[in-house]
Amino acid sequence: METQGLPTRGLPDLLWLLGMMKFAWDNYKQYALGKNELRPLTKNGHIGNMFGGLRGATVIDALDTLYIMELEEEFQEAKQWVEKSFDLNVNGEASLFEVNIRYIGGLLATYYLTGEEVFKSKALELGEKLLPAFNTPTGIPRGVINLGSGMSWSWGWASAGSSILAEFGTLHLEFLHLSELSGNPVFAEKVMNIRRVLSRVEKPQGLYPNFLSPVTGSWVQHHVSIGGLGDSFYEYLLKSWLMSDKKDSEAKKMYDDALEAIEKHLVKKSAGGLTYIAEWRGGILDHKMGHLACFSGGMIALGAEHSAGDRRQRHMELAAEITSTCHESYARSDTKLGPEAFRFDAGSEATATRLSERYYILRPEVVESYMYLWRLTHHPKYRHWGWEVVQALEKHCRVEAGFSGIRDVYSSTPIHDNMQQSFFLAETLKYLYLLFCEDDVLSLEDWVFNTEAHPLPINHTDFKAAGQP
């Protein structure tokens, strides 16, 4: 579809994004309703093994986006599926993290936006099913749970049966709301205990490694990443403080200390002048940055907005530089979409040199940072960059029956991966839409977004009742 020459801001952009969302939803509804994702090339559904037998991941992820975009008919279709077909009596291996951020986050957000009880009751029922994962010697949950039997275990690929920082560190926002809505303190107690374990354990150079033993409460290996395995842990420290109306001072201190260690040890500048956040393996730096780490520009800007003086200025500059680097990873590809990871080795500035890093699966993190930087600075380049992404998605990812990821962003005729990820509707299209909206649509003063872009209200939870003395 030809998108050159369309205006770069305002109402036409919003209408275009409404059309993209409607196209993604309508094809999912036609070919895959009740499955977890749409396979747009083969026009069928995909269930996968991440959600433990739960169905309709795209429905739950899309609910609040449909509502915010005022796609009323489509929202009612999704709501009806939740009321009539969303079965929680399942038996299978579920990712604690994915069920929490997509299903519980999506249901909570839609409840807060609409006030409709069905979303609250489903969220609470599902929350109860996750609690047995916390039955470990430390209270650090294991990553996989059978939603029927309550048995839990660690991922087979996680070293020495460890739990993953980003997974057990990305429960706090949703679990505080579960306690608030149910009147049951157990959810808040579980996540406040995670906080206690992390406060106690010694941090190498002030950094948080990605693998922690749920048995001993000790780090299993010293790999640190602001991308996959670590990312949303840091995001939830800052957002826990914001969601508490800035009363959760412990979360803010943990965030500030972690960011200081990241600045000192991981933030680097390439020979070509690009600022990036490297990964750390026992003191040795790996000079690559994953697409997942590109959310950090937005996070650092959001934190800077609530800082003062030199710190505010320094962090706003750092946020802008990281977001600019992530934009470069898009601009330097043939498709103008960013690779899964990019490197800063000699001769490969913000490009993916390995085949395993060259794919794009409709990820949102770069446009997430554009949205935050736009809201906090109103520099027009962020809307311009966002519109470049819209054009690239339309040109390279739109197929006959939906949107598909691509296998190589450096190919001018990319091969599609036949998957319309649920987070494309939850995050990528929502953040693009918010980038072109007025700032009072889901104002950052009133809402925090969970790591799946599901909005949760600020200052709703009673922080003291949620386990803080």
C-alpha positions as CSV (number, residue, x, y, z in Angstrom):
1,M,0.0,0.0,0.0
2,E,1.4,3.4,-0.9
3,T,1.8,5.6,2.1
4,Q,4.3,8.2,0.9
5,G,3.3,11.8,1.3
6,L,0.7,11.3,4.0
7,P,0.7,14.0,6.7
8,T,3.1,13.3,9.6
9,R,0.8,14.4,12.4
10,G,-2.8,14.8,13.4
11,L,-6.2,13.3,12.6
12,P,-5.3,11.5,9.2
13,D,-2.6,9.5,11.1
14,L,-5.1,8.4,13.7
15,L,-7.6,7.3,11.1
16,W,-4.8,5.4,9.3
17,L,-3.9,3.6,12.6
18,L,-7.6,2.8,13.3
19,G,-7.6,1.2,9.8
20,M,-4.6,-0.9,10.6
21,M,-6.0,-2.0,14.0
22,K,-9.3,-2.9,12.4
23,F,-7.6,-4.8,9.6
24,A,-5.5,-6.8,12.2
25,W,-8.6,-7.5,14.3
26,D,-11.0,-8.4,11.5
27,N,-8.6,-11.0,10.1
28,Y,-7.9,-12.5,13.5
29,K,-11.7,-12.7,14.1
30,Q,-12.3,-14.2,10.7
31,Y,-9.6,-16.8,10.6
32,A,-8.4,-17.4,14.2
33,L,-10.9,-16.2,16.8
34,G,-10.3,-18.1,20.0
35,K,-6.8,-19.2,19.1
36,N,-3.9,-17.2,20.5
37,E,-2.6,-15.7,17.3
38,L,-3.4,-15.4,13.7
39,R,-1.3,-17.0,11.0
40,P,-2.0,-14.5,8.2
41,L,-0.4,-16.3,5.3
42,T,-2.1,-19.6,5.9
43,K,-5.3,-17.9,7.3
44,N,-5.5,-20.1,10.4
45,G,-4.9,-19.8,14.1
46,H,-1.9,-20.6,16.3
47,I,-2.2,-21.8,19.9
48,G,1.4,-22.3,21.0
49,N,2.6,-23.6,24.3
50,M,3.2,-20.4,26.3
51,F,-0.2,-19.9,27.8
52,G,-0.9,-23.3,29.4
53,G,-4.0,-24.1,27.5
54,L,-5.5,-20.6,27.8
55,R,-6.9,-19.4,24.5
56,G,-7.7,-16.0,23.0
57,A,-4.4,-14.2,23.8
58,T,-5.0,-11.8,20.9
59,V,-8.6,-11.1,22.2
60,I,-7.4,-10.2,25.7
61,D,-4.4,-8.2,24.4
62,A,-6.6,-6.3,21.9
63,L,-9.4,-5.3,24.3
64,D,-8.1,-2.1,25.6
65,T,-6.7,-0.9,22.3
66,L,-10.1,-1.5,20.6
67,Y,-11.7,0.4,23.4
68,I,-9.3,3.3,23.4
69,M,-9.6,3.6,19.6
70,E,-13.4,3.7,19.9
71,L,-13.8,0.7,17.6
72,E,-17.0,-0.1,19.4
73,E,-18.3,-2.9,17.3
74,E,-15.0,-4.7,17.4
75,F,-14.7,-4.2,21.2
76,Q,-18.1,-5.7,21.7
77,E,-17.1,-8.8,19.6
78,A,-14.0,-9.2,21.9
79,K,-16.0,-8.7,25.1
80,Q,-18.6,-11.3,23.9
81,W,-15.8,-13.8,23.4
82,V,-14.5,-13.2,27.0
83,E,-18.1,-13.6,28.4
84,K,-19.0,-16.7,26.5
85,S,-15.9,-18.6,25.5
86,F,-12.9,-17.6,27.7
87,D,-12.3,-20.8,29.7
88,L,-9.9,-20.7,32.7
89,N,-10.3,-24.4,33.5
90,V,-7.3,-25.5,31.6
91,N,-4.4,-27.9,32.1
92,G,-1.1,-27.1,30.6
93,E,2.3,-25.5,30.9
94,A,2.0,-21.7,31.2
95,S,4.6,-18.9,31.4
96,L,3.8,-17.1,34.7
97,F,5.2,-13.9,33.2
98,E,3.3,-14.0,29.9
99,V,0.0,-15.0,31.5
100,N,0.4,-12.1,33.9
101,I,1.4,-9.3,31.5
102,R,-1.0,-10.3,28.7
103,Y,-4.0,-11.9,30.3
104,I,-4.1,-10.4,33.8
105,G,-2.8,-7.0,32.6
106,G,-5.3,-6.9,29.7
107,L,-8.2,-7.8,31.8
108,L,-7.3,-5.4,34.6
109,A,-6.8,-2.5,32.2
110,T,-10.1,-3.2,30.4
111,Y,-11.9,-3.4,33.8
112,Y,-10.5,0.0,34.8
113,L,-11.4,1.6,31.5
114,T,-15.0,0.2,31.3
115,G,-16.0,-0.7,34.9
116,E,-17.4,-4.0,33.6
117,E,-17.3,-6.8,36.2
118,V,-16.6,-9.6,33.8
119,F,-13.0,-8.4,33.3
120,K,-12.3,-8.0,37.0
121,S,-13.7,-11.5,37.9
122,K,-11.7,-13.2,35.2
123,A,-8.5,-11.4,36.3
124,L,-9.0,-12.4,39.9
125,E,-9.8,-16.0,39.0
126,L,-6.7,-16.2,36.9
127,G,-4.5,-14.5,39.5
128,E,-5.5,-17.3,42.0
129,K,-4.2,-19.9,39.5
130,L,-0.7,-18.3,39.5
131,L,-0.2,-18.3,43.2
132,P,1.2,-21.9,43.6
133,A,4.3,-20.8,41.5
134,F,5.4,-18.9,44.6
135,N,5.7,-22.1,46.7
136,T,9.5,-22.1,46.8
137,P,12.0,-21.9,49.7
138,T,12.5,-18.2,49.0
139,G,9.1,-17.2,47.6
140,I,10.7,-16.3,44.3
141,P,8.3,-17.9,41.8
142,R,9.3,-20.5,39.3
143,G,8.8,-19.5,35.6
144,V,6.4,-22.2,34.5
145,I,3.1,-23.3,36.1
146,N,0.4,-25.9,35.3
147,L,-2.7,-23.8,35.6
148,G,-4.7,-27.0,36.4
149,S,-2.6,-28.8,38.9
150,G,-0.7,-25.9,40.3
151,M,2.7,-27.7,39.8
152,S,5.5,-25.3,38.9
153,W,9.0,-25.6,37.6
154,S,11.8,-23.6,36.0
155,W,12.4,-23.3,32.3
156,G,14.6,-26.1,31.0
157,W,17.0,-23.6,29.4
158,A,17.5,-21.5,32.6
159,S,20.8,-22.4,34.2
160,A,20.6,-24.6,37.3
161,G,16.8,-24.3,37.7
162,S,17.0,-20.5,38.1
163,S,14.2,-18.0,37.8
164,I,14.5,-15.1,35.4
165,L,14.8,-11.5,36.7
166,A,12.5,-10.0,34.1
167,E,9.8,-12.7,34.8
168,F,9.6,-12.6,38.6
169,G,10.4,-8.8,38.6
170,T,7.4,-8.0,36.3
171,L,4.5,-9.0,38.6
172,H,4.3,-6.0,40.9
173,L,1.9,-3.7,39.2
174,E,-0.7,-6.3,38.4
175,F,-0.5,-8.1,41.7
176,L,-1.0,-4.9,43.7
177,H,-4.2,-4.3,41.7
178,L,-5.3,-7.9,42.3
179,S,-5.0,-7.4,46.1
180,E,-6.8,-4.1,45.9
181,L,-9.7,-5.5,43.8
182,S,-10.1,-8.7,45.8
183,G,-9.4,-7.4,49.3
184,N,-7.0,-10.4,49.6
185,P,-3.5,-9.2,50.6
186,V,-1.8,-12.4,49.4
187,F,-1.0,-11.0,45.9
188,A,0.7,-7.9,47.3
189,E,2.6,-10.0,49.9
190,K,4.0,-12.3,47.3
191,V,5.5,-9.4,45.3
192,M,6.7,-7.5,48.4
193,N,8.6,-10.6,49.4
194,I,10.3,-10.6,46.0
195,R,11.3,-7.1,46.7
196,R,12.8,-8.1,50.1
197,V,14.8,-10.9,48.5
198,L,16.3,-8.6,45.9
199,S,17.1,-5.9,48.4
200,R,19.0,-8.4,50.5
201,V,21.1,-10.1,47.9
202,E,24.5,-8.7,47.0
203,K,24.6,-7.0,43.6
204,P,27.8,-7.2,41.7
205,Q,28.9,-3.6,40.9
206,G,25.4,-2.6,41.8
207,L,24.0,-4.6,38.9
208,Y,21.2,-7.2,38.8
209,P,22.1,-10.4,37.1
210,N,19.3,-12.2,35.1
211,F,19.3,-15.6,36.8
212,L,18.4,-16.2,40.5
213,S,17.9,-19.5,42.3
214,P,14.4,-19.7,43.8
215,V,15.8,-22.2,46.3
216,T,18.8,-20.3,47.7
217,G,18.0,-16.7,46.7
218,S,21.5,-16.4,45.2
219,W,22.5,-15.4,41.6
220,V,23.2,-18.3,39.4
221,Q,25.4,-16.6,36.8
222,H,26.5,-13.0,36.3
223,H,24.8,-12.1,33.0
224,V,23.2,-8.6,33.0
225,S,21.0,-7.3,30.3
226,I,18.6,-4.3,29.9
227,G,17.1,-6.3,27.0
228,G,15.7,-9.8,27.1
229,L,15.8,-11.6,30.6
230,G,16.2,-8.3,32.5
231,D,14.3,-5.5,30.8
232,S,10.9,-5.1,32.5
233,F,12.3,-5.6,36.0
234,Y,13.7,-2.0,35.8
235,E,10.6,-0.7,34.2
236,Y,8.4,-2.0,37.0
237,L,10.6,-0.4,39.7
238,L,10.0,3.0,38.3
239,K,6.3,2.4,37.5
240,S,5.7,0.9,40.9
241,W,6.8,4.2,42.4
242,L,4.6,6.2,39.9
243,M,1.6,3.9,40.4
244,S,1.8,4.4,44.2
245,D,1.6,8.2,43.6
246,K,5.3,8.4,44.5
247,K,4.8,6.8,47.9
248,D,6.8,3.6,47.2
249,S,10.2,5.1,48.0
250,E,11.9,1.7,48.1
251,A,11.1,1.0,44.5
252,K,12.3,4.5,43.4
253,K,15.6,4.0,45.3
254,M,16.1,0.6,43.7
255,Y,15.4,2.1,40.3
256,D,17.8,5.0,40.9
257,D,20.6,2.8,42.2
258,A,20.2,0.3,39.3
259,L,20.2,3.0,36.7
260,E,23.3,4.6,38.2
261,A,25.1,1.2,38.0
262,I,23.9,0.8,34.4
263,E,25.2,4.3,33.5
264,K,28.5,3.5,35.1
265,H,29.1,0.0,33.7
266,L,26.9,-0.6,30.6
267,V,26.3,2.7,28.8
268,K,28.8,3.1,26.0
269,K,29.3,5.2,22.9
270,S,30.3,3.6,19.6
271,A,33.1,4.9,17.3
272,G,30.3,6.5,15.2
273,G,28.9,8.3,18.1
274,L,25.9,6.1,18.9
275,T,25.0,5.7,22.6
276,Y,24.0,2.1,23.6
277,I,23.5,-0.2,26.6
278,A,25.8,-3.2,26.3
279,E,25.3,-6.6,28.0
280,W,27.6,-7.7,30.8
281,R,28.8,-11.2,31.3
282,G,30.8,-11.5,34.5
283,G,32.5,-8.3,33.9
284,I,33.1,-8.7,30.2
285,L,31.0,-6.5,27.9
286,D,29.1,-7.8,24.9
287,H,28.7,-4.8,22.6
288,K,25.2,-5.5,21.4
289,M,21.8,-4.2,22.1
290,G,18.6,-6.1,21.6
291,H,15.4,-4.6,20.2
292,L,13.8,-5.4,23.6
293,A,16.3,-3.0,25.2
294,C,15.0,-0.1,23.1
295,F,12.1,0.4,25.5
296,S,14.7,1.9,27.9
297,G,14.8,5.3,26.1
298,G,11.2,5.8,27.1
299,M,11.7,4.5,30.6
300,I,14.7,6.7,31.3
301,A,12.8,9.7,29.9
302,L,9.9,8.9,32.2
303,G,12.2,8.7,35.2
304,A,14.0,11.9,34.2
305,E,10.6,13.8,34.1
306,H,10.4,13.1,37.8
307,S,14.0,14.1,38.6
308,A,15.5,17.4,39.3
309,G,18.5,19.5,38.2
310,D,21.5,17.9,36.6
311,R,20.1,14.4,36.9
312,R,17.0,15.3,35.0
313,Q,19.0,16.9,32.2
314,R,21.5,14.0,32.0
315,H,18.8,11.4,31.9
316,M,16.7,13.2,29.3
317,E,19.8,13.4,27.1
318,L,20.6,9.8,27.7
319,A,17.0,8.8,26.8
320,A,17.1,10.8,23.6
321,E,20.5,9.3,22.6
322,I,19.4,5.7,23.2
323,T,16.1,6.3,21.3
324,S,18.1,7.9,18.4
325,T,20.4,4.8,18.3
326,C,17.3,2.5,18.1
327,H,16.0,4.7,15.3
328,E,19.3,4.2,13.5
329,S,18.9,0.5,13.7
330,Y,15.7,0.9,11.7
331,A,17.0,3.6,9.3
332,R,20.0,1.4,8.4
333,S,18.0,-1.6,7.3
334,D,16.5,-2.1,3.8
335,T,13.0,-2.4,5.2
336,K,13.3,0.5,7.7
337,L,12.3,-1.9,10.4
338,G,14.7,-2.8,13.2
339,P,16.5,-6.2,13.7
340,E,16.0,-8.3,16.8
341,A,19.5,-7.3,18.0
342,F,22.2,-5.0,16.6
343,R,25.9,-4.8,17.2
344,F,28.7,-2.2,17.6
345,D,31.6,-4.3,16.5
346,A,34.1,-2.7,14.1
347,G,32.3,-2.0,10.8
348,S,28.7,-2.8,12.0
349,E,27.2,0.2,13.6
350,A,23.7,-0.5,14.9
351,T,23.3,-3.4,12.4
352,A,22.7,-7.1,12.9
353,T,25.7,-9.1,11.6
354,R,24.3,-12.5,12.5
355,L,21.4,-14.2,10.7
356,S,19.8,-15.1,14.0
357,E,19.5,-11.4,14.9
358,R,18.1,-10.0,11.6
359,Y,14.3,-10.8,12.0
360,Y,11.5,-8.4,13.1
361,I,8.4,-9.8,14.7
362,L,6.2,-6.7,14.9
363,R,7.9,-5.6,18.1
364,P,6.8,-2.4,19.9
365,E,9.8,-1.2,21.9
366,V,11.1,1.4,19.6
367,V,7.8,3.1,19.0
368,E,7.1,2.9,22.7
369,S,10.2,5.1,23.3
370,Y,9.0,7.4,20.5
371,M,5.7,7.8,22.3
372,Y,7.3,8.7,25.6
373,L,9.8,11.1,24.1
374,W,7.1,12.8,22.1
375,R,4.9,13.2,25.2
376,L,7.7,14.5,27.3
377,T,9.5,16.8,24.8
378,H,7.1,17.3,21.8
379,H,10.0,17.3,19.4
380,P,8.4,16.6,16.0
381,K,11.1,14.1,15.0
382,Y,9.5,11.4,17.2
383,R,6.2,11.7,15.3
384,H,8.1,11.7,12.0
385,W,10.0,8.5,13.0
386,G,6.8,6.9,14.1
387,W,5.2,7.6,10.8
388,E,8.3,6.0,9.1
389,V,7.4,2.8,11.1
390,V,3.8,3.0,9.9
391,Q,4.9,3.2,6.3
392,A,7.4,0.3,6.7
393,L,4.8,-1.9,8.4
394,E,2.3,-1.2,5.6
395,K,4.9,-1.9,2.9
396,H,6.6,-5.0,4.3
397,C,4.4,-6.6,7.0
398,R,0.8,-6.1,5.7
399,V,-0.3,-9.3,3.8
400,E,-3.7,-10.3,2.4
401,A,-5.0,-11.4,5.8
402,G,-3.3,-9.5,8.5
403,F,0.2,-8.4,9.5
404,S,3.2,-10.7,9.6
405,G,6.7,-10.4,11.0
406,I,9.7,-10.8,8.5
407,R,12.8,-12.9,8.6
408,D,15.4,-10.5,7.5
409,V,15.1,-6.7,7.8
410,Y,18.1,-6.3,5.4
411,S,16.3,-7.9,2.5
412,S,14.4,-5.6,0.1
413,T,12.0,-8.5,-0.6
414,P,11.6,-10.0,2.9
415,I,10.2,-13.4,3.7
416,H,7.2,-13.3,6.1
417,D,7.1,-15.5,9.2
418,N,3.3,-16.1,9.1
419,M,2.6,-14.8,12.6
420,Q,0.6,-11.8,13.8
421,Q,1.8,-11.5,17.3
422,S,-0.8,-10.6,20.0
423,F,1.5,-7.8,21.2
424,F,1.2,-6.1,17.8
425,L,-2.4,-5.2,18.7
426,A,-1.7,-4.6,22.4
427,E,1.5,-2.5,22.1
428,T,2.8,-1.6,18.6
429,L,-0.5,-0.2,17.3
430,K,-1.5,1.3,20.6
431,Y,1.8,3.2,21.1
432,L,1.7,4.4,17.5
433,Y,-1.9,5.6,18.1
434,L,-0.9,7.4,21.3
435,L,2.0,9.0,19.6
436,F,-0.4,10.9,17.3
437,C,-3.1,11.5,19.9
438,E,-3.5,14.5,22.2
439,D,-1.6,14.0,25.4
440,D,-4.7,13.7,27.5
441,V,-5.6,10.3,25.9
442,L,-4.3,8.0,28.6
443,S,-2.4,10.8,30.2
444,L,1.0,9.9,31.8
445,E,-0.3,11.8,34.9
446,D,-3.1,9.3,35.4
447,W,-1.9,6.0,34.0
448,V,1.1,3.7,33.9
449,F,1.4,1.1,31.2
450,N,2.3,-2.5,32.1
451,T,5.0,-4.0,30.0
452,E,2.4,-5.2,27.5
453,A,1.1,-1.6,27.2
454,H,-2.0,-2.3,29.3
455,P,-2.9,0.9,31.2
456,L,-3.3,0.8,35.0
457,P,-4.5,3.8,37.0
458,I,-2.1,5.8,39.2
459,N,-2.9,6.2,42.9
460,H,-5.7,3.6,42.9
461,T,-4.1,0.9,45.1
462,D,-3.9,1.5,48.8
463,F,-0.1,1.2,49.2
464,K,-0.1,0.6,52.9
465,A,-2.6,-2.2,52.6
466,A,-0.4,-3.7,49.9
467,G,2.3,-4.7,52.4
468,Q,4.3,-1.5,53.1
469,P,4.8,-0.5,56.7
